[in-house]
Amino acid sequence: MLRKRKATAFLMSLLVCTSNAVTPLASCADEESAQEVYEENSEEITEVNESENTESEEQVTEDTQQENFTVSGNFSYSLTEDGNICIEDCTSEETELVIPDSIDGKTVTELGKTALGGEANRPYTSVSIPSTVDYISAENPFIYCPRLAEITVDPQNKDYCSQDGILYNKDKTSILEYPQGKQGKNFSLPQTVTEIGIASIYMTSLEEINFPDSLKNIKRYGIGSNLRIKSIDLSSTAVEEIGMSAFIECTSLEDVKLPDSLYSIEGQAFALCKSLTEITLPEKLEAIGQNAFMGTGLESIVIPPSVVEIGYSAFGYDENGNPDDNFTIIGDYNSSAYIYSTDSDDEYDYHNNFQFIATQAYESEKEYNSFDKSMFEDFEYTAINGEAMITMCVSSESRVEIPSEINGMPVTRLYKSSFSGISAEEIIVPDSVKTIDTLAFYNDQYLSSVVINGAETIGEDAFGSCISLKNITISGNCKEIQGDEPFLSCPSLEEFSVSDGDGEYSSENGVLYNKDKSVLVAYPASKPDKVFTAPKGTKEIQMSAFCYAKYIESIVLPDVEKIGFYAFEGCKSLKSAEFSESLNTVSESAFADCDSLQSVRLCENLENIGDYAFGFVTNPNPTAEDGSDSMMLLNGFKIYTEKGTTAYKYANACGIKTVAGTVKVGENNVSRGFLYTVCGIFTALLAGGITATIIKKRKGSKK
């Protein structure tokens, strides 16, 4: 399939958001309101836990549980499969709660998810856990204990331990509960911890948490509703997933540093973090859950291309689920970020309409705004280390000669898009300029001629969409022309010229090559010649080199071993192609949309042929939703090759007609059998003629 051409302009779609609220969250705006919403958040945690059922082992309904519970004193319990006790509820009003090691003569081995009471605001300030307990519900039974300051565990317990009143599993790889009522502003997790359990550091008085390099996972509500924490630094950790509501309602949180290892941010992870005004998402991130950043202070977000999934209302919504009309999404076109900016779902009355800015444009604008700029005649410039960089040209002249010096400083660089869109027909770039940035002359509609006298680097698409550009002179000192298709969108090009120098490029007959002409870089699309023969020693035709060449009818490639992607795509006039016997690789779509090319002869040495390399044209009436029928076979196209070759297999796989057992004689493909017959007759006639001559000579000698 032909690839989609990438957009290179600094495009900006100014969109207005009109969507309605989706799944609004309760808001806790400050520390004073924390206690008021405590019960609400606790109930929400329970609801999420019960709905997901990913870690809990209590799978039966509450009514069924109650029927199986036995009440003994302040405790309600159920029996495990081993006949031991799992404490399910506690009604004690004591502040110092001691979990017994046995009840009614049976050993207490488990604490269920509501073991300390299923209602908010339990009175316990300390809890002691006996050695017999070998399982504590992952759903965190301590969540309803806001006054809890200390947890102790019998040293003989084989599965759990405590340190400084904090509950861990025995080897301290998982923190289970940092008591909500524990005093202290700072907390450093042990270097052994790899997991922060469900709501394990929830609604504390902490102001700072230090995370170990070993940390890999933060589970649901792991650090939620910590109203005093201003900074979270996970950059040196190994965290791969931030769980649902992990940092929800951390209302003072201003600075978040995420690790490179992170691939998933689940729903509501940073919801209601109203002080969070900026965050950098890591480059490997793949998924962002529903409401992940709802109710934050973010006004824009840069979403990396690695992200393939973005949930409802992940960005751009306030704490009540109302959209921010001015929210900006920054990302790549055709990415998840782009889709999210206008995402919709009629069933939920969900219709995003956010402003979208391409990443490249955003980064350039950000950098441009950071410059201290001044004007010199028609040129805006900035000084960097004693050199001048032109950032904008405002000239309306038809001929623009760029100055080599501004206020005593050499002009050494033309910044991104600095000459984009001007009306000049001719531009002269002086020797002093060493770098021409990406898109420097983009979309100069009237530009016909460019002379570059000294530049060593020409950025990607520097001449993109210069539709009138006919002639370009490149400095002989040029060492790099960036991009795979640097002149693809210059349809009027007729000639390349490279001056003398020690750079990496050369030209011959208006065609651009690398220095030793082993690689053909670009052929001017409007070069009037109908026949092209590559120089001896040219081994490679670069990607899109002849793409859309209008007039070329015949090519001869005597030494070429590799033909790049799309190399001759869209050469509508091309009728014949003669290849080297050493041709090894013809890449994808190399001769796609060559409507006049009815046949090719391919040698036995050809080992690699890409999809749609030969014999395919664009289907004017595709019907498949996945685009699988966007290309179709060219009617009557055939390949001359021998049976068993790579070319023969390619043709059979594509349904292309093959002709074997032929050789090329002049412009014709002749059957070997016919040729052998003709040669035999000719040989016989030649032999007969020789014999007759000998006989005549003999007769003559007798006379």
N, C-alpha and C positions, 0 to 999 in steps of 0.2 A: 504494500500500500504506500502511496506517496505520502511523505511526511508533511505535517502542517508547518507552514512557514511561521517562524516566530515573529512577534511584533517587536519592533525596536524603538518606536517613538515614545517620548515621555507623555503618555496618555493619562488623562485623569477623568474619571466618570463622577460627576457631582450628583449624588443621589440623596434622597430624603427618606428617612425611615418613618413608616406609618403603621407598624405592626402593633397588635394588642398584646396584653400581658399574658404570659404563660407560666403557670405554676409559681406564683409569687411566694417568697419566703418571708417569714416573720422577721422583723428587724429589731436588733438590740443596739441602740445607737451609742451608748456609753456605759461606763462602769456602774453608774447608779441604777441603770435599768437591768443589769445582769440578773439580779435575784428575781426580778419580776418575770423574766422569760425563762428562768431555770427549769421550771416544771414543763413548760412548753417544749423546750429543746430536749429535755430528757425523754418526754413522750415521743418526740420525733425520732430520736435515736432508736428507741424501742421499735417504732413502726418500721424504720428502715431495716433494722436487724431481722424483724419477723418476716418482712416481705422478701428479703434476699435469701435467707436461709442458706448462706454459703458456709458458715462456720459453726453455727449452732447445732448441737446434737439433740436439743429438745424439739421434736418435730410434731408433737400432738397439740391439739387446741387447748386453750386455757380452761374451758369447761371440763374437758376430759381429764386434764391434769388435776383439777381440784377434786374430782371424784376419787382419784388415786392417792391424794395426799393424806398423810396421817399427822395429826396435831399432837405435839408433846411439849407442854410448857409453852415457851415463846417461839418454838420452832415448828414449821410444817415441813414434812419430808416425803419423798417417794423412795421406792426401793430400786436399786440397780439390778442388772441381770445377775450379779454375784450375790445378791441379797444384802448388800451394804446400803448405807443411807446417802441419799443426795438431798441436801437441805434446799428447799424451794422457797421458803419465806421465813421472816423473823419479825416478831412484833415487840421485841424488847425495847424499852425506853432507856436502858442503861447507856451511859456515854462511853463506857469502856466495855466493848463486847468481846467475849471469849467464845470462840467456836469450840464446842465440845468434841472430844475425839470419839465419843459414842453417845447414842441416844437409844433408850429402851433396849439396852444390851446389844445393839448393833453398831458396827464401826462406821463412822462418818468418813466417807472417802471423796465426796463430790460437793461442790457448791454450784447450784444452778444459777441462771441469769438473774433471778430475783431473790437470791439467798439472803440478802440483807434487808429485804423488804422491797416491794414493787411500787412503792409510792415515793414521791420526791421529798426531800428535806428530812431524811432520817437523822437521828440525833448523835450517832456514834462519832467520837473523836479518836478512838483507837480500836483496832480489830486485831485479835490474836488468832492465828491459824495453826491447828495442831499438826503433828507429824503424819497423821493418817491420811490427810487430804492429798489425793493424787490427780485431781482434776478440778479446775476452776473454769467455769463457763467463759468461752472466748468473748461472749457478749458483755462482759464486764459487770459483775454484780455490785460494784462499788459506785456506780454512776449516780445513785440516789443519795449519796452521803456527802453533802457539801461541807460539813464540819470536820470530816475525817482528816486527822493530822499525822497519823502513824499507823503502819501495818507491821506486825511482827509475825515471824514464821518460826516454828520450832526448828532448831538447828538439825534435828534428826530427819526432817522432811526430805524425801529423795527427789521431789519434783519442783519444789518452790523454795525461794529464799527471800530475805529482805535485807536491804542496806539503807541506812539512814531513814528508816521508816517507809521505804519505797519497795513495792512488790515486783519481783522478777521471777522468771522461770529459774531452774536450778543453776544452769550454766550462764545465766545472764545474757542470753542472746535475744531475749524478748522482755521489754518492760510492759507490765500488766496494769500497774496503777501507781501514778504519782498522786498522793492524797490531795484532794482539792483544798483542804484546810491547812496544809503544811505551810509554815512560814518560810520566807526566803525569797530573794529576788533572782538569784542565778542558779542554774542547774546544768551540770555537764553529764551527759549520758556516758555510761561506761564504754570503753573501747571494744567490748565484746558484743554490744547490742547490734543486732541486724534488723530488728523489727520493733516498731512502735505499735502496740496493740490497740484495739478498739477503745476510743475515748480514754486512753491511758494517761494522757497529760491534758485533761479536759477541765476548763474553767478554773485554772489555778491563779495564784497571785504572782506568778513568775514574770519577770521583765526580760530575761535573757535565757536562751537555751543553746547549749553547745552540742553539736552533733558529731558522732565519731565517723571516721572514714568507712567503717564496717557497715553502716546503716544501708539497708536495701529496700525497706518497705515501710510505708506509713499507712496504717489502716484507717477505717472509717472514724471520723471525729477524733483522730489521734491527738491533735493539738488544738481542737476547736475551742472557741469562746475564751481564749486567753486575751483579755482586754488590755493588758499592759505591754505586751510584746511588740516592739517596734521593728525588729529586724530578724530575719530568718536566713541563715546561710547554709545551704545544702550543697554548695558547689564542689566540695571535696568528698562528698559521700558517694556511695554506689547505688543510690535510690533509683529504682526503675519505674515505680508506680506510686503516685500519690492518691490515696483512697478517697472515697466519697466524703465530702464535708471535712476533710482532714484539717483545714485551717479556717473553717467557717467562723464568721463573726469575730475574728481577731481585729477589732475595730481600730487599733492603733498601729497596725502593721503597715509600714511604709516601704520597707526595702526587702525584697525577696531575691535570693540568688539560687538558681536551680542548677542541678548537675547535668553534665553532658550525657550521662547514662539514662536520663529520664525518657520514657517512651509513652507514658499515659498519665493524664491528669483527669481524675474521675469527677462526676457530677458534684457541683456545689463546693468543690475543693477550696476555693477562695471566696466564696459568696459572702457578701456583707462585710468585706474588708474595706471599709469606706475610705481609709487613708492610703490605700494602695493606688498610686497614680501612674506607675510604670513598672513593667516587668519584661525581662528578656526570656523568650521561650527557646529552649535548646534545639539544636539543629536536627537531633534524632527523634524528636517528639512525634508521635504518630496519632494520638487520640486525645481529644478534649471533650469532657462530658457536659451534659446538660446543666445549665446554670452555673458553670464552673467559676465564672468571674462576674456573676450578677451582683449588682449593688456595690461594686468597687468604685474607686475614683478614676479608673482608666477612661481616657478620652479617645485613645487609639490603641491598636495592637498590631505588632509585626508578627505574622504567622509564617513559620518556615515551610518550604515546599514538602517537607517530610510528613506533615500532618495530612492524614487521609480521612479523618473523621472529626466532625465538630457537632456537638449536640445542640438541641434547641436552647436559645437564649444564653449561649455560652458567654457572649460578649455583647456590650451595648445596651444592657437593660439595668434599670435601677432596682432598688430593694423591693419595690412593689410590682416588678415585672413590666414596667413601662419602658418603651424604647427611648434611647437618646438620639434625637434627630441629627445631632452633629457627630456621632461616633464614626470613626474612620477605621476601615480594615486595610491593612497593608500586606500584600502578598503577590504571588505570581498569577498571571492570567491562566485560566483553565484549571486552577488548583482548588482544593477544598476551601481555601480562604475566599477565593473569588465566588465560588458557589454559595458559601454562607452569606456573603454580603447581600444576596437577593433570594436567599432560601425561603421556601414557603411550604405550608401544610394547611390546606383548607379545612381539614377535619378539626384541627386545633386553632383555627383562625390565626395562623402564624405566618406573617409575611414580612420578612426583612427587606430593608431598602436602604442599606448603609452606603456611605461614601466609600469607594474603593480606589486605592492608589497602588500602582505597580511598585514592587520593592526597589527596582533600579531607580525609578523616578524619585521615590521617597529618599533613598540614600543620597542621591545627587543633590536634591533640594536641601537636605540637612547639611551636607558638606558645603554647598554653595553659600548658604546663609551664615556659615561660620567664618567666612572670609572677610577681611577688612578691605573693602574695595574702593577704588578711585577711578576717575575718568582721565583719559588722554586722547584728545581729538575724538574719533569715533569708536574708541576702544575702552571698555571697562577692564581693569586689571587689578591684580593683587600682588604684593611683593612677598616672596618667600626666599629667605636666605640670600638676599641680595640679587635675586633674579625676578623677572616679571613674568607672570602667567596671565594671559588674556582670558577673561571669563565671559566676555560678551562683546559682540560687534554690533553697532547700531547704524552702520553706514548704509546709505541708499544708493551709492554709486554703482555703476555697472562693472567697474574694475576696482578691485580692492587689493592694495599692496600692504601687507602686514609689516609694521615697523620692526626693525631688528633690535631697536633699543628704545626704552622709555625712561626718561629722567635718569639717564646714566646707567640703567640696569638692562642687561641683555634679555630679550624676550626669548624664553627657552621652551615654553609650553603653551599649547592651545587647549583650554579646559573643555570638558564635556559639553557638547551642544553650543559651544561659544559662538559659532557662526551659523547655527541652524536657522533656516527660514529666511535668510537675507536675500536680497534681489540681485546680487552680483552675478555677472556672466563669466567673469574671470577673476581668479584669486592667485596671488603670488605669495608663497610662504618662504621667508628668508632662511639663510644658512643657520642663523642662530637658534631656530626652533628645532629642538631635539625630540620632542614628544607631541604627538597629535592624539588627543584623547578620543574615547569612544563617542560616536555620534557628533563629532566636531562640526561636520558640514551637513548634517542630516537634513533632508527635505529642502535643500536649496534648489528650487524648481527651475531656476533660470541658469544655473551654473553649467557652463559649457567646457571650460578649460581650467585645469589646476596645475600649477607648477610647484613642486615641493623640492626645495634646494638642499636641505640638510637633515631632515627628520630621520631619526634612527628607529622610532617606533610609531606605527600607525594603528590606532585603536580599532576595536571591533565596530563594524558598520559606520566608520567615519564618514563614508560617502553614501550611506543608506538613503534610498529614495531620491537620489540626484538624477531625475529622469531625463535631464537634457545634457548630462555630462558626456562629452565626446572624447576628449583627450585628457590623459593624466600623465604627468611627468613625475617619476618617483626618484628620490635621491639615491645615488649609488651607494650611500652609506647606510641605507635602511637595513636594519637587522631583523625586524619583525613586523609583519602585517597580521594583526590578530583576527581571529574568527575563522571558521571553516569556509564561509562563503562571503568573502569581503566585498565583492562587487556584484553580488547577485541582483540587487535591485537598482542597477544602473543600466537600463535597457538600451540606451543610445550610445554606449561606449563603442568607439571605433579603433582606438589605439592606446596601447601602453608604451611608455618610453622610460627607460631607466638609465640615468647618467652613470659615468664612471665612478668607481669607489670601491671600498673594501667591505661593502655590505653583503647581504645574503640573496639579492635578487638581480635578475638580468632580463633583457627583452630581446626579441628577434622578430622582425616583421610585424611589430605591433602586438605581439603575444607576450604575456608575463610568465617568466620561469624563475626557478631558484637559480643560484649563482652558476652552477655547472650545467644547467639545463637538463638535469636528470629528472626533474619534476616540473610538469606544466601546471602552473598555478591558476591562471585565468585567461580565457580567450574572449576578446571583446564581443559582446552580443550583437553589435551592429557592424562588425567588420565586414566589408562588402565581398570579400573573397568567397568563391564557391567551393574551392578545393583546398584541403589542408593536409600537408605531410609533416609529421613530427620529425624534428631533427634526430639524427643518429645519436644514440645514447640517452634519449628520453625514456625513462623506465616507468614513470607513473603519471597518470592523469589525475589531478587532485579533485576532491569533492566539488561537484557543481561547476567544474571548470568551463564547460561549453554550454551550460544550462541556458536554454532559450535563445541560442545563437540563431539568428533569423535566416541567414543566407547560405550557410554551409550545406553543401550537397554531397560531398565526398570526403572521407577521411582515410588516411593511410598512416598506420602506427607501426613502423617496422621493428622497433625494439621495445615497445611498451609491454611490461609484465603485469601491471596492476591498473585497473580503471576504478576510480572511486565512486562513492554513492552519488547518484543523480548526475553523473558527469556529463551526459549528453541529453538529459531529460528535456523534453519540449523542443528539440531540434526538428521542427516540422518539415524542413526542406531536405533533411538528410536521406539520401537514397542508397548510398553504398558505404560500407565500412570494411577496411582490410586490416586484419590483425596479424601480429607477430606470431611465429610458431612458438615463441617462449611465453606467450600470454598465460598467466597463471590464475588471476583473480579478476572477476567482473562483479562489482558490488551491487547492492540492492538498487533497483530502479535506474540503473546506469543508462539504459536506452529507452526508458518509459516515455510514452507520448511522442515517439518518433514515427509519425503516421505514414511517412513515405518510405520507410525502411521495410521492405518486403521480405528480405532474407539476409542471413549472415552465414559465413563459413567459420566454424570453430574447430580449433586444433585439438589433438589428443592430449596435449600438455595442460590444458585448462582444467584446474582442480576445484575452483570455488566459483559458484554462480549464485548471486543473491536473488531474493524474491523479486519478481517483475523485472529482472534485468533485461530480458529481451522479449519482444512480441506482445507487449501489453500497452493499452491506451486507457485513458480515463473513460469510465462508463458514464454517459450523459444522463442515464436514468436509473441510478442506484435505488434499490428498495430495501435492502437489509438494514436494520436499525444499528447493527454493530459495524457497519461500513465494510463488511467482508466482500461486497460486490462492487466496490468503488472503482475497481479496475476490471477490464475485460480484454480477451484476446483480440489482437489485430487480425482482421479477416484476411486469410490467404498467407499469413506469415509462415515461413518455414526455416528450418535450420539444417545446413549441410554439415554433417559430421559422420564419424564412424560409429558403428554399434558398440555398446559397452562403455563409451566415454562418458565423462561427467556431463557434457553437453547433451548427449543422447538421453541420459537419465532425466536431466532437467526438462527436456522437451516432452518426454513421455509423461512426466509428473504434471506438466501444465497443459497437456492436450495439444501441444504444438506439433505440426507435421515435420518429420525428419526425412532427410534423403541421404542415404549412405552409399558408399562405393562410387564416389565421383571425385574428379579433380577439376581445378579451375584452369581453364585455358583462355587466356585473354580476359574478356569480360563474361565468359560463359562457363557454366558448370557442366562437365562432360562425364558421362558414364565411363568407368574404367574398362568395362567389357567392350563398349563401342570403340574406345580408344585403342585397346589391345588389337581389335579386329582391323582397324584402320592402319595401325602400325604394322600388323602382319602383312596386310596387302601391300603396303608401301615397301616393306622389306623385301617381299617376294618380287615386286616390280623392279625394285632397285637391284636385287640379285640377278633377275632375268636380264636387265639391261647390261649389267657388268659381264654376264656370260656371253651375250650377243657380241659385245665389243671385243671380248677375247677371241671369239671364233672368227670375227671379221679380221682381226689382226693376224690370226694364224693363216687364214686364207690369203691374205695379202702377202705374207712372207713366203708362201709357196710359189706365188707368181714371180 
